[in-house]
Amino acid sequence: MREVSKAEFKRVYVERGGADSGWTLDYWDQCIEPHATPTMRFVLEEPPTSQHTRMMIVAGANEHRMFFLTEDAEESFFEFPSGA
């Protein structure tokens, strides 16, 4: 992962997002932009393969992280391990 500017983060967001994924400019304007303080860090992990098409954003106290999962990984992302 590497730290990028807010402009670079938004560029990738717009390129990789879209209405089909739910990552729209309306979402950016309502949920990301209002929390983007001058000290906010933006961290990006580029998709490692062409199968990593599912964009994920995690917001922390002073950081937004963007990374990409495969469809299969996204399906199981929130599943608990067996026996839990």
C-alpha distances in whole Angstrom, upper triangle without the diagonal:
4,7,9,13,15,17,14,12,16,16,14,15,19,18,17,19,23,26,26,22,23,20,23,24,26,23,21,24,25,22,19,21,24,21,19,20,20,18,16,12,10,6,5,4,8,10,11,15,17,18,15,17,16,14,13,13,13,15,15,18,16,13,12,9,9,8,11,14,17,20,21,18,19,23,22,19,22,24,25,26,29,32,30
4,6,10,12,14,11,11,14,15,13,15,18,18,17,19,23,26,27,23,24,21,23,23,26,23,20,23,25,22,19,20,22,20,18,19,18,16,14,10,8,5,5,7,9,12,13,17,19,21,17,19,19,16,15,14,14,15,16,18,15,12,12,9,10,11,14,17,20,23,25,22,22,26,25,22,25,27,29,29,33,35,33
4,7,9,12,10,9,13,14,13,14,18,18,18,19,23,26,27,24,24,20,22,22,24,22,19,21,23,20,16,17,20,17,14,15,14,12,11,7,6,4,6,9,11,15,17,20,22,23,20,20,20,17,16,14,14,14,14,16,13,10,10,9,10,12,16,19,22,25,27,24,23,27,27,24,26,29,30,31,35,37,35
4,7,8,6,6,10,11,10,12,15,15,16,17,21,24,25,22,22,19,20,19,22,20,17,19,21,19,15,15,18,16,13,14,13,13,11,8,6,6,7,10,11,15,17,20,21,23,20,20,20,16,16,14,15,15,16,17,14,11,10,10,11,13,16,19,23,25,27,25,24,28,28,25,27,30,32,33,37,39,37
4,5,5,6,9,10,11,12,14,15,17,18,21,24,25,23,22,19,19,18,20,19,15,17,19,18,14,13,16,15,11,12,11,11,10,8,6,8,10,13,14,18,20,23,24,25,22,22,21,18,18,15,16,15,16,17,14,12,11,12,12,15,18,22,25,27,30,27,26,30,31,27,29,33,34,36,40,42,39
4,5,5,6,9,10,10,12,14,15,16,18,21,23,21,20,16,16,14,17,15,12,13,15,14,10,9,13,12,8,10,10,11,9,8,6,9,10,14,15,18,21,24,24,25,22,21,20,17,16,13,15,13,15,16,13,11,10,11,12,15,18,21,25,26,29,27,25,29,30,26,28,31,33,35,39,41,38
4,5,5,6,9,10,10,12,14,15,17,20,22,20,20,16,16,13,16,16,12,13,17,16,12,11,15,14,11,13,13,14,12,12,9,12,12,15,15,18,21,23,23,25,22,21,21,17,18,15,17,17,18,19,16,14,13,14,13,16,19,22,25,27,30,28,26,30,31,28,30,33,35,37,41,43,41
4,5,5,6,9,10,11,12,14,16,20,22,19,19,16,16,15,18,17,14,16,19,17,14,14,17,17,13,16,15,16,14,12,9,10,9,12,12,15,18,20,20,22,19,18,18,15,16,14,16,16,18,20,17,14,12,12,11,14,16,20,22,24,27,25,24,28,29,26,28,32,34,35,39,41,39
4,5,5,6,9,10,11,12,15,18,19,17,17,13,14,13,16,14,11,14,16,14,11,11,15,14,11,14,14,15,12,10,6,8,7,10,11,14,17,19,19,20,17,16,16,12,12,11,13,13,15,17,15,12,9,9,8,11,13,17,20,22,25,22,21,25,26,23,25,28,30,32,36,38,36
4,5,5,6,8,10,10,12,15,17,15,15,11,11,9,12,12,8,11,14,13,10,10,13,14,11,14,15,16,13,13,9,11,10,13,13,16,19,21,20,21,18,17,16,13,13,12,14,14,17,19,16,14,11,12,10,13,15,18,21,22,25,24,22,25,27,24,26,29,32,34,37,40,37
4,5,5,6,9,10,12,16,17,16,16,12,12,11,15,14,11,14,17,16,13,13,17,17,15,18,18,19,17,15,12,13,11,14,12,15,18,19,18,20,18,16,16,13,15,14,17,17,20,22,20,17,14,14,12,14,15,19,21,22,26,24,23,26,28,25,27,31,33,35,38,41,39
4,5,5,6,8,11,15,16,14,14,11,12,12,15,14,12,15,18,16,14,15,18,18,16,19,20,20,17,15,11,11,9,10,9,11,14,16,15,17,14,12,13,10,12,12,15,16,19,21,19,16,13,12,9,11,11,15,17,19,22,21,19,23,24,22,24,27,30,32,35,38,36
4,6,5,5,9,12,13,11,11,7,9,9,12,11,9,12,14,13,11,12,16,16,14,18,19,20,16,15,11,12,10,12,11,12,16,17,16,17,14,12,11,8,10,9,13,14,17,20,18,15,12,11,8,10,11,14,17,18,21,20,18,21,23,20,22,26,28,30,34,36,34
4,6,5,7,10,12,11,11,8,7,7,11,11,9,12,15,14,13,13,17,18,16,20,21,22,19,18,15,15,14,15,14,15,18,19,17,19,16,13,13,11,13,13,16,17,21,23,21,18,15,15,12,14,14,17,19,19,23,22,20,23,25,23,25,28,31,33,36,39,37
4,6,8,12,13,12,13,10,10,11,15,14,13,16,18,18,16,17,21,21,19,23,23,24,21,20,16,16,13,14,12,13,16,16,14,16,14,11,12,11,14,14,18,19,23,25,24,20,17,16,13,13,13,16,17,18,22,21,19,22,25,23,25,28,32,33,36,39,38
4,7,11,11,9,11,8,10,12,15,14,13,16,18,17,16,17,21,21,20,23,24,25,21,20,16,15,12,13,11,10,14,14,12,13,11,8,9,7,10,12,16,18,21,24,23,19,16,14,11,11,10,12,14,14,18,17,16,19,21,19,22,25,28,30,33,36,34
4,7,8,6,7,5,6,9,11,10,10,14,15,14,14,16,19,19,19,22,24,25,21,20,16,16,14,15,13,13,17,17,15,15,13,10,9,7,10,11,15,17,20,23,22,19,15,15,11,12,11,13,15,15,18,18,15,18,21,19,21,24,27,29,32,35,33
4,6,6,6,5,5,8,10,10,11,14,15,15,15,17,20,21,20,24,26,27,24,23,20,20,18,19,17,17,20,20,17,17,16,12,11,10,13,14,18,19,23,25,25,22,18,18,15,16,15,16,17,16,20,20,17,19,22,21,23,26,29,31,34,37,35
4,5,5,6,6,9,10,10,12,14,15,15,16,18,20,22,22,26,28,29,26,25,22,23,21,22,21,20,23,22,20,19,18,14,13,13,15,16,19,21,24,27,27,24,21,20,18,18,17,18,19,17,21,21,18,20,23,22,23,26,29,32,34,37,35
4,6,8,9,12,13,13,15,17,18,18,19,21,23,24,24,28,30,31,28,27,24,23,21,21,20,18,22,20,18,17,16,12,11,12,14,16,19,21,25,28,28,25,22,21,18,18,16,16,16,14,18,18,15,17,20,20,21,23,27,29,32,35,33
4,5,8,12,13,11,13,16,16,15,16,18,21,21,22,26,28,28,25,24,20,20,18,18,17,16,19,18,16,15,14,10,8,8,10,12,16,18,21,25,25,22,18,17,14,14,12,13,14,12,16,16,13,14,17,16,18,20,24,26,29,32,30
4,6,9,9,8,10,13,13,12,13,16,18,19,20,23,26,27,23,23,20,20,19,19,19,18,22,22,20,19,17,13,11,10,11,12,15,16,20,23,23,21,17,17,15,15,14,15,17,15,18,18,15,16,19,18,18,21,25,27,30,33,31
4,7,8,6,7,11,11,10,11,13,16,16,17,20,23,23,20,19,16,17,16,17,16,16,20,20,19,18,16,13,10,8,9,10,13,14,18,21,20,18,14,14,12,13,13,15,16,16,19,18,15,18,20,18,19,22,26,28,31,34,32
4,5,5,6,9,10,10,11,12,15,16,17,20,23,24,21,21,18,19,18,19,19,19,23,23,21,21,19,16,14,12,13,13,16,16,20,22,22,20,16,17,15,16,16,18,20,19,23,22,19,21,24,22,23,26,29,32,35,37,35
4,5,5,6,9,10,10,10,13,15,15,18,20,22,19,20,17,19,18,20,20,21,25,25,24,24,21,18,17,14,15,14,17,17,20,22,21,19,16,17,16,18,19,21,23,23,26,25,22,25,27,25,26,29,32,35,38,40,38
4,5,5,6,8,10,10,12,14,15,19,21,23,20,21,19,21,21,23,23,24,27,28,26,26,24,21,19,16,17,15,17,17,20,22,21,20,17,19,18,20,21,23,25,24,27,26,23,25,27,25,25,29,32,35,38,40,37
4,5,5,6,7,9,11,12,13,17,20,21,18,19,17,18,18,20,21,21,25,26,25,24,21,19,16,14,13,12,14,13,17,19,19,17,14,16,15,17,18,20,22,22,25,23,20,22,24,22,22,25,28,31,34,36,34
4,6,5,5,6,9,10,10,14,16,18,15,16,14,16,16,18,19,20,24,25,24,24,21,19,17,14,13,11,13,12,16,17,16,15,12,14,13,16,17,20,22,23,26,24,21,24,25,23,23,27,29,32,35,38,35
4,6,6,5,7,10,10,14,16,18,16,17,16,18,19,22,22,24,28,29,28,28,25,22,20,17,17,15,16,15,17,18,17,17,14,17,16,20,21,24,26,26,29,28,25,27,29,26,26,30,32,35,38,41,38
4,6,7,7,9,11,14,17,19,16,18,17,20,20,23,24,25,29,30,29,29,26,23,21,18,17,14,15,14,16,17,17,17,15,17,17,20,22,24,26,26,29,27,24,26,28,25,25,28,30,34,37,39,36
4,6,6,7,9,13,16,17,14,15,14,17,18,20,22,23,26,28,27,27,24,21,19,16,14,11,12,10,13,14,14,13,11,14,14,17,19,21,24,24,26,24,21,24,25,22,22,25,27,30,34,35,32
4,6,6,6,10,13,14,11,12,11,13,15,18,19,21,24,26,26,26,22,20,18,15,13,10,11,9,11,12,12,11,8,11,12,15,18,20,23,24,26,24,21,24,25,22,22,26,28,31,34,36,33
4,5,5,9,11,13,11,13,12,15,16,20,21,23,27,28,28,28,25,23,21,18,16,13,14,12,14,14,13,12,11,14,15,18,21,23,27,27,30,28,25,28,29,26,26,30,32,35,38,40,37
4,6,8,11,13,11,14,14,17,19,23,24,26,30,32,31,31,28,26,24,20,19,15,15,12,14,13,13,13,12,16,17,21,23,26,29,29,32,30,27,29,30,27,27,31,32,35,39,40,37
4,6,10,10,8,11,12,15,17,20,23,25,28,30,30,30,27,25,23,19,17,14,13,9,10,9,9,10,10,13,15,19,22,24,28,28,31,28,25,28,29,25,25,29,30,33,36,38,35
4,7,8,6,9,9,13,15,19,21,23,26,29,29,30,26,25,23,19,17,14,13,10,11,10,8,9,9,12,14,18,21,24,28,29,31,28,26,29,30,26,26,30,32,34,38,39,36
4,5,5,9,11,14,17,21,23,26,29,32,32,33,29,28,26,22,20,17,16,13,12,10,8,10,11,15,17,21,24,27,31,32,34,31,29,32,33,29,29,33,34,36,40,41,38
4,6,9,11,14,18,21,23,27,29,32,33,34,30,29,28,24,22,19,18,15,15,13,10,11,13,16,18,22,25,29,32,34,36,33,31,35,35,31,32,35,36,39,42,44,41
4,6,10,13,16,20,22,26,28,31,32,33,29,29,27,24,22,18,17,14,12,11,7,9,11,14,17,21,24,27,31,33,35,32,30,33,33,30,30,34,34,36,40,41,38
4,7,10,13,17,19,22,25,28,29,29,26,25,24,20,18,14,13,10,9,8,5,5,8,11,14,17,21,24,27,29,31,28,26,30,30,26,26,30,31,33,37,38,35
4,6,10,13,16,19,22,25,26,27,23,23,22,18,16,13,12,10,10,10,6,5,6,8,11,14,18,21,25,27,29,26,24,28,28,24,25,29,30,31,35,37,34
4,7,10,13,16,18,21,23,23,20,19,18,15,13,10,10,9,10,12,9,6,5,6,8,11,15,18,22,24,26,23,22,25,26,22,23,27,28,30,34,36,33
4,7,10,13,15,18,20,21,17,17,16,13,12,10,10,10,11,13,11,7,6,5,6,9,12,16,19,22,23,20,20,23,23,20,22,25,26,28,31,34,31
4,6,9,12,15,16,17,14,14,14,11,10,9,11,12,14,16,14,11,9,6,5,6,9,13,16,19,21,18,18,21,22,19,21,24,26,27,31,33,31
4,6,8,12,14,14,11,12,12,10,10,10,12,14,16,19,17,14,11,8,6,5,7,10,14,17,18,16,16,20,20,17,20,23,24,25,29,31,30
4,6,9,10,12,9,10,11,10,11,12,14,17,19,22,20,17,14,11,8,6,7,10,13,16,18,16,16,20,20,18,21,24,26,27,30,33,32
4,6,7,8,5,7,9,9,11,13,15,18,21,24,23,19,16,13,10,7,5,8,9,12,15,13,13,17,18,16,20,22,24,25,28,31,30
4,7,8,7,10,12,12,14,16,18,21,23,26,25,21,19,15,13,10,8,9,10,14,15,13,15,18,18,17,21,23,25,25,28,31,30
4,5,6,8,11,13,15,18,20,24,26,29,28,25,22,18,15,12,9,9,9,12,13,13,15,17,18,18,22,23,25,25,28,31,31
4,5,7,10,12,15,18,21,24,27,31,30,26,23,20,16,13,10,10,9,11,13,14,15,17,19,19,22,24,27,27,29,33,32
4,6,9,11,14,17,20,24,26,30,30,26,23,19,16,13,9,8,5,8,10,10,11,14,15,16,19,20,23,24,26,29,29
4,6,8,10,14,16,20,23,26,26,22,19,16,12,9,5,5,4,7,10,9,10,13,14,13,17,19,22,22,25,28,28
4,6,10,13,16,19,22,26,26,22,18,16,12,10,6,6,6,7,11,10,10,13,15,14,17,19,23,24,26,30,29
4,6,10,13,16,20,23,23,20,16,14,10,8,5,5,6,6,10,9,7,10,13,11,14,17,20,21,24,27,26
4,7,10,13,17,20,20,16,13,10,7,6,5,7,9,10,13,11,9,13,15,12,15,18,21,23,26,29,27
4,7,10,13,17,17,14,10,8,6,5,6,7,11,12,14,11,9,12,14,11,12,16,19,21,24,27,25
4,6,10,13,13,10,7,5,4,7,9,11,14,15,17,15,13,16,16,13,14,18,20,22,26,28,26
4,7,10,11,8,6,5,7,9,11,13,16,18,19,16,14,17,17,13,14,17,19,21,25,27,24
4,7,8,6,4,6,9,12,15,17,20,21,23,20,18,20,20,17,17,20,21,24,27,29,26
4,6,5,6,8,12,14,17,19,23,24,25,22,20,23,22,18,18,22,22,24,28,29,26
4,6,9,11,15,18,21,23,27,28,29,26,24,26,26,22,21,25,25,27,31,32,29
4,7,10,14,17,20,23,27,28,30,26,25,28,27,23,24,27,28,30,33,34,31
4,6,10,13,17,19,23,25,26,23,22,25,25,21,21,25,26,28,31,33,30
4,7,10,14,16,20,22,23,20,19,22,22,19,19,23,24,26,30,32,29
4,7,10,13,17,19,20,17,16,20,20,16,17,21,22,24,28,30,27
4,7,10,14,16,18,15,14,18,18,15,17,20,22,24,28,30,28
4,7,11,13,15,12,11,15,16,13,15,18,21,22,25,28,26
4,7,10,12,10,9,13,14,12,15,17,20,21,24,27,26
4,6,8,6,6,10,10,9,12,15,17,18,21,24,23
4,5,5,6,9,10,10,14,15,18,19,21,25,24
4,5,5,6,9,10,13,14,17,18,20,24,23
4,5,5,7,9,12,12,15,15,17,21,21
4,5,5,6,9,10,13,14,16,20,19
4,5,5,8,10,13,15,17,20,19
4,6,8,8,12,13,15,19,18
4,6,5,8,10,12,15,15
4,6,9,10,13,16,15
4,6,9,12,15,13
4,6,9,11,10
4,6,8,6
4,6,6
4,6
4
